[in-house]
């Protein structure tokens, strides 16, 4: 071989290696970053050139891909689309958008995530067609169905989580929509459907379990205030609180009443435990002022307030503002004023108390399974932090059990099971329907599930409904589904 030919061969080889290296970097190493780039519209179209992985719950494929006879090659199909909509979301090239798990786990589902590096290399060398991985959720299909059926046509949301792991067992919102109608490839039809859903005043596209227009938590927030009181070391469940029938807010002419419009039971004082059991507003308003907004905010943040969580769906942070004055602090004492919350956040409060004061980071994905059925990625449970010492959490559990056994949360009773719970009936204005809440867990001595239920628009009863009569029975049904009753 002549010197010139040898030199040309080396140059060609180097050019080939450079080309191979650069394309490998782009297709393998940088694949996940490029796929996640919102400006990379090509990645969305690429999602339809491969058989996208399935989304799986309880061994059931609730989202899968079937061959399509159009340019996108594969059509996404959803099982029980209305029920699973806030979980799976949808993916559609005609709309150029993805939501839910389809968006949050797009890299895994489309086969472009870093965890699939070796799988992509193998398929390049073997010539196999590219294929996405399956995402296995923590959600229980039986519990999801129970929550969906119990919520029915009411406007609101339900979320259930395992207290000791943070695994989400059910996530339902209503009204919902059929994800299949937003997955079709006909641009005209899908855009018409989307615009109709967008114009619906009931906001069916909103995931009320983790976001949307947040609601005041009402008396469910008394759990946070009671927790802050115990954590201060200055209060016990038997501490006596003032018990007037009317309370005038500090530096204000506005007054606060208990739901009964009378005092919180007989006597000039009432214990913290009884004030929680009977869900009285005035003792907690006065207690909040005594504790101060800083102490309440810091305790709320230990349960997750003022934080957004990627579960991997991104939740809206539940706010407890800084620097509240005494009148506003008093209102937050019973979950009104400037405090708002998602059902996810309220469920985290119950779950933290149930778990001995330790709050777990919520999650809804267990693992990613490759096309060859190998486990490519496993998601472990992690602690968010400790909200309350274990002995104080036990005192909270005792008070919450009393709420259900002989208090304002009796609608959540389950025969043969000690249930811990707290109701909430939040005001939204003098003439507006109430927002109805329940949160709790069961069994109280060995918690398997923590639940939060929110019902908007008064449950269709304006200001006549209550958290105990409408939200608590829904939570009861969900807890029974987990416990197999």
C-alpha positions in Angstrom: 0.0 0.0 0.0 1.4 3.4 -1.0 2.0 6.1 1.6 -0.7 8.3 0.1 -3.3 5.4 0.1 -2.4 4.6 3.7 -2.7 8.2 4.7 -6.1 8.4 3.0 -7.3 5.2 4.7 -6.3 6.6 8.1 -8.2 9.8 7.4 -11.3 7.9 6.3 -11.1 5.7 9.4 -10.8 8.7 11.7 -13.7 10.4 10.0 -15.8 7.2 10.4 -14.9 7.0 14.1 -15.7 10.6 14.6 -19.0 10.2 12.9 -19.8 7.0 14.8 -18.8 8.6 18.1 -20.8 11.8 17.5 -23.9 10.0 16.5 -23.5 7.6 19.4 -23.3 10.5 21.8 -26.4 12.1 20.4 -28.4 8.9 20.1 -27.3 7.3 23.4 -25.6 9.5 25.9 -27.6 12.7 25.2 -30.8 11.0 24.3 -32.7 11.7 27.5 -31.6 15.4 27.7 -32.6 16.0 24.1 -35.9 14.2 24.5 -36.7 16.3 27.5 -36.0 19.6 25.7 -39.3 21.3 25.1 -38.0 22.8 21.8 -37.2 19.4 20.4 -40.6 18.7 18.7 -38.9 15.9 16.8 -38.7 13.8 20.0 -42.5 13.7 20.2 -42.7 12.4 16.6 -40.0 9.9 17.4 -42.2 8.6 20.2 -44.6 7.3 17.5 -41.9 5.7 15.4 -41.3 3.1 18.2 -43.6 0.9 20.1 -44.1 3.0 23.2 -43.9 1.1 26.5 -47.0 0.4 28.5 -48.1 2.0 31.8 -49.0 -0.8 34.2 -51.1 -0.8 37.4 -51.7 -4.1 39.3 -50.4 -6.0 36.3 -52.9 -4.4 34.0 -51.8 -2.3 31.0 -53.8 0.9 31.5 -52.0 2.6 28.6 -50.5 0.7 25.6 -49.6 1.1 21.9 -51.2 -0.6 19.0 -50.2 -0.4 15.3 -51.7 2.6 13.5 -52.3 2.9 9.7 -51.2 6.6 9.6 -47.8 8.4 9.6 -47.4 8.0 13.3 -47.1 4.2 13.2 -48.5 3.6 16.7 -51.8 4.6 18.3 -52.0 5.1 22.1 -54.9 3.3 23.8 -56.1 3.8 27.3 -58.1 1.3 29.4 -60.9 3.0 31.5 -59.6 6.4 30.3 -61.9 8.5 32.5 -60.8 6.7 35.7 -57.1 6.8 35.0 -56.9 10.2 33.2 -55.3 12.1 36.1 -52.6 9.4 36.4 -51.7 8.5 32.8 -52.5 11.7 31.1 -52.3 11.4 27.3 -49.8 11.9 24.4 -50.8 13.2 21.0 -48.7 14.5 18.1 -51.6 16.4 16.6 -51.8 18.5 19.7 -48.0 18.4 20.2 -48.5 17.8 23.9 -48.2 15.2 26.6 -49.5 15.1 30.2 -49.5 12.9 33.3 -47.2 9.9 33.4 -47.0 10.0 29.6 -45.1 13.3 30.0 -43.3 12.7 33.3 -41.9 9.3 32.2 -41.6 10.0 28.5 -37.9 9.1 28.3 -38.6 5.6 29.8 -41.7 5.0 27.8 -40.1 6.1 24.5 -36.8 4.2 25.2 -34.6 7.3 25.4 -33.8 7.6 29.1 -30.4 7.1 30.6 -31.5 3.9 32.4 -32.0 2.4 28.9 -28.4 3.1 27.7 -27.3 -0.5 27.4 -30.6 -1.5 25.8 -30.2 1.1 23.1 -26.6 0.0 22.4 -27.7 -3.7 22.1 -30.6 -2.8 19.7 -28.2 -0.7 17.5 -25.8 -3.6 17.2 -28.4 -6.4 16.8 -30.6 -4.4 14.4 -33.7 -4.8 16.5 -36.4 -2.1 16.2 -36.3 0.5 18.9 -38.9 -0.1 21.7 -39.8 1.7 24.9 -39.9 0.3 28.4 -42.9 -0.3 30.6 -43.6 1.9 33.6 -45.0 0.0 36.6 -47.1 2.2 38.9 -47.6 1.8 42.7 -51.4 2.4 42.2 -53.7 -0.5 43.1 -56.4 -1.0 40.4 -58.9 -2.2 42.9 -58.5 0.8 45.2 -58.5 3.1 42.2 -61.8 1.7 41.1 -63.3 2.0 44.6 -62.2 5.6 44.8 -63.6 6.4 41.3 -66.9 4.8 42.0 -67.3 6.4 45.5 -66.5 9.9 44.1 -69.0 9.4 41.3 -70.4 12.6 39.8 -69.3 14.8 42.7 -66.7 17.5 41.9 -63.5 16.8 43.8 -60.7 14.4 44.3 -59.4 11.4 46.3 -55.9 10.3 47.0 -54.7 7.3 49.0 -51.1 6.6 50.1 -49.2 4.1 52.2 -48.0 5.9 55.3 -44.7 4.0 55.7 -43.6 4.2 52.1 -45.3 7.2 50.5 -46.5 5.0 47.6 -49.7 6.3 46.0 -52.4 3.7 45.9 -55.2 5.7 44.3 -55.5 9.1 42.6 -58.9 10.1 41.3 -60.4 13.4 40.2 -63.8 14.4 39.0 -65.1 15.5 36.6 -62.7 13.6 34.3 -62.4 12.9 30.6 -61.7 10.0 28.2 -58.0 10.1 27.4 -58.7 8.1 24.3 -60.5 11.1 22.8 -57.3 13.1 23.2 -55.0 10.4 21.8 -56.5 10.1 18.3 -54.5 11.3 15.3 -57.2 13.3 13.6 -56.0 16.9 14.2 -59.5 18.5 13.5 -61.3 16.1 15.8 -58.8 16.1 18.6 -58.6 19.9 18.6 -62.4 20.2 18.8 -62.5 17.8 21.7 -59.6 19.6 23.5 -61.3 23.0 23.0 -64.5 21.7 24.4 -62.8 20.3 27.5 -60.9 23.5 27.9 -64.1 25.6 27.8 -65.9 23.4 30.3 -66.4 25.5 33.5 -66.0 22.4 35.6 -62.3 22.1 34.4 -62.2 18.3 33.7 -58.6 18.7 32.5 -57.4 19.8 36.0 -55.9 17.2 38.3 -57.6 18.3 41.5 -55.7 15.7 43.6 -52.4 17.5 43.2 -53.1 20.9 41.8 -55.6 23.2 40.1 -57.3 26.0 42.0 -56.5 25.0 45.6 -59.1 25.0 48.3 -58.9 26.1 52.0 -58.4 22.9 54.0 -60.9 23.9 56.7 -60.7 21.9 59.9 -58.4 19.3 58.5 -55.7 21.9 59.1 -56.4 21.7 62.8 -54.2 18.6 62.7 -51.2 20.8 61.9 -52.1 23.3 64.6 -52.6 20.6 67.2 -49.3 19.1 66.0 -47.5 22.4 66.4 -49.0 22.8 69.9 -47.8 19.4 71.1 -44.3 20.0 69.5 -44.0 23.3 71.3 -43.9 21.4 74.6 -46.3 23.9 76.2 -49.5 21.8 75.4 -50.8 18.3 75.9 -54.1 16.8 74.7 -55.5 17.7 78.2 -54.4 21.3 78.1 -57.3 23.7 78.8 -58.3 26.2 76.1 -60.7 29.2 76.5 -64.2 28.3 75.5 -66.3 31.4 74.5 -69.3 31.1 72.2 -68.0 34.1 70.1 -64.5 35.2 69.4 -63.5 38.6 68.1 -60.4 38.5 65.9 -57.5 40.5 67.3 -57.3 44.1 66.0 -60.5 43.5 64.1 -64.3 43.9 64.4 -64.9 40.5 62.7 -66.0 37.6 64.9 -65.6 33.8 64.7 -68.2 31.2 65.6 -68.1 27.5 66.2 -70.2 25.4 63.7 -72.8 24.9 66.5 -73.0 28.7 67.1 -72.4 28.0 70.7 -69.5 27.1 73.0 -67.4 24.0 72.5 -69.3 21.9 75.0 -70.0 22.9 78.6 -67.6 24.8 80.8 -65.5 27.9 80.5 -62.6 25.8 79.1 -62.2 22.9 76.8 -59.3 20.5 76.4 -57.3 20.4 73.2 -58.4 16.8 72.6 -62.1 17.7 72.9 -61.7 20.8 70.8 -60.3 18.6 68.0 -62.9 15.9 68.6 -65.8 18.3 68.3 -64.0 20.3 65.6 -64.5 23.7 67.3 -63.2 26.8 65.5 -62.8 29.3 68.4 -60.3 27.3 70.6 -58.1 26.6 67.6 -58.3 30.3 66.4 -57.1 31.4 69.9 -54.5 28.6 70.0 -53.1 29.7 66.6 -52.6 33.2 67.9 -50.9 31.9 71.0 -48.5 29.7 69.0 -47.9 32.4 66.4 -47.7 32.2 62.6 -44.0 31.2 62.5 -44.5 28.1 64.7 -47.5 27.0 62.6 -45.8 27.6 59.3 -42.7 25.7 60.4 -44.8 22.8 61.5 -46.8 22.9 58.3 -43.6 22.8 56.3 -42.4 19.7 58.1 -45.5 18.0 56.6 -44.7 19.4 53.1 -46.5 22.8 52.9 -44.8 25.4 50.7 -43.2 22.6 48.7 -43.9 21.1 45.3 -43.4 17.3 44.8 -42.6 15.4 41.7 -44.3 12.0 42.3 -43.3 12.1 39.3 -46.4 14.2 38.4 -45.6 17.7 39.7 -47.9 18.9 42.5 -48.8 22.5 43.3 -47.3 23.7 46.5 -49.8 24.1 49.4 -49.2 27.6 50.7 -48.9 28.8 54.3 -47.7 32.4 53.9 -45.0 34.2 55.9 -45.6 37.1 58.2 -49.3 36.7 58.8 -50.8 39.2 61.3 -52.8 37.9 64.3 -56.2 38.1 62.6 -55.0 36.0 59.6 -53.1 33.6 61.9 -56.3 33.1 63.9 -58.2 32.2 60.7 -55.6 29.6 59.7 -56.1 28.0 63.1 -59.2 26.4 61.6 -58.0 26.2 57.9 -59.4 29.5 56.6 -57.8 32.7 55.6 -54.7 32.5 53.5 -53.9 28.8 53.9 -54.8 26.5 51.0 -54.0 22.8 50.3 -54.1 20.0 47.8 -55.5 16.6 48.8 -52.0 15.2 48.4 -50.7 17.6 51.0 -53.5 16.8 53.5 -53.0 13.1 52.9 -49.3 13.6 53.8 -50.3 15.2 57.1 -52.4 12.1 58.0 -49.7 9.7 56.7 -47.0 11.5 58.7 -49.0 11.2 61.9 -49.8 7.5 61.1 -46.1 6.8 60.5 -45.0 7.8 64.0 -44.3 11.4 62.9 -42.2 10.6 59.9 -43.4 12.0 56.6 -42.5 10.0 53.5 -41.9 11.5 50.1 -44.9 10.6 47.9 -44.3 8.5 44.8 -46.4 6.7 42.2 -43.8 4.7 40.2 -42.3 1.4 41.4 -40.1 0.4 38.6 -39.2 0.5 34.9 -39.3 -2.8 33.0 -37.4 -3.3 29.8 -38.8 -5.0 26.6 -36.8 -8.1 27.7 -38.6 -8.0 31.1 -35.5 -6.9 32.9 -35.8 -4.4 35.7 -34.0 -1.2 34.4 -34.8 1.1 37.2 -36.3 0.8 40.7 -37.8 3.6 42.8 -37.1 3.4 46.5 -39.1 5.0 49.3 -37.4 8.0 50.9 -38.1 10.1 54.0 -39.2 13.7 53.6 -38.5 14.4 57.2 -39.8 14.1 60.8 -42.7 16.3 61.6 -43.4 15.1 65.2 -41.7 13.0 67.8 -43.0 9.4 68.0 -44.7 9.8 71.4 -46.4 13.0 70.3 -47.6 11.4 67.1 -49.1 8.6 69.2 -51.1 11.3 71.1 -52.3 12.7 67.8 -53.4 9.2 66.7 -55.4 8.8 69.9 -57.2 12.2 69.4 -57.9 11.3 65.8 -59.4 7.9 66.7 -61.7 9.7 69.1 -62.8 12.0 66.3 -64.2 9.0 64.4 -65.4 6.9 67.4 -67.2 9.7 69.2 -66.8 13.0 67.4 -67.2 15.0 64.2 -65.8 12.3 61.9 -68.2 9.5 62.7 -69.0 9.0 58.9 -65.7 7.2 58.5 -66.3 4.4 61.0 -65.5 0.9 59.9 -66.9 -2.0 61.9 -64.1 -3.9 63.7 -61.4 -1.3 62.7 -60.1 1.7 64.6 -60.1 4.5 62.1 -58.3 7.8 62.8 -59.6 10.9 61.0 -60.5 14.5 60.8 -63.2 16.3 58.8 -63.3 19.8 57.3 -66.0 22.0 56.1 -64.4 25.1 54.6 -66.1 28.4 53.8 -65.5 30.2 50.4 -67.5 33.3 50.9 -70.8 34.2 52.5 -73.0 32.9 49.7 -70.7 30.3 48.2 -71.0 26.5 48.6 -68.7 24.9 51.2 -65.6 22.8 50.4 -65.9 19.5 52.2 -62.9 17.5 53.4 -62.0 14.3 55.2 -58.5 12.9 55.9 -57.5 9.9 58.0 -55.9 6.4 58.1 -56.6 2.8 59.1 -56.1 0.7 61.0 -55.0 3.2 63.7 -52.7 0.7 65.4 -51.1 -0.6 62.1 -51.8 2.0 59.4 -52.0 0.5 55.9 -53.5 3.5 54.1 -53.9 7.3 54.6 -56.6 9.0 52.6 -57.6 12.6 51.7 -60.9 13.5 50.1 -62.0 16.9 48.9 -65.5 17.7 47.6 -66.0 21.0 45.9 -69.2 23.0 45.2 -70.7 21.8 48.5 -71.2 18.3 47.1 -74.3 19.8 45.3 -75.8 20.8 48.7 -74.5 24.4 48.9 -73.9 25.2 52.5 -75.9 22.3 53.8 -73.4 19.5 53.3 -70.6 18.6 55.6 -67.3 16.8 55.4 -68.6 14.1 57.8 -71.7 13.3 55.7 -70.2 13.5 52.2 -66.4 13.3 52.2 -65.9 10.8 55.1 -68.1 8.0 53.6 -66.0 8.2 50.4 -62.8 7.8 52.4 -64.3 4.9 54.3 -65.0 3.1 51.0 -61.4 3.6 49.9 -59.9 2.4 53.2 -62.2 -0.6 53.1 -60.9 -1.4 49.6 -57.3 -1.3 50.9 -58.1 -3.5 53.9 -60.1 -6.0 51.8 -63.4 -5.4 53.6 
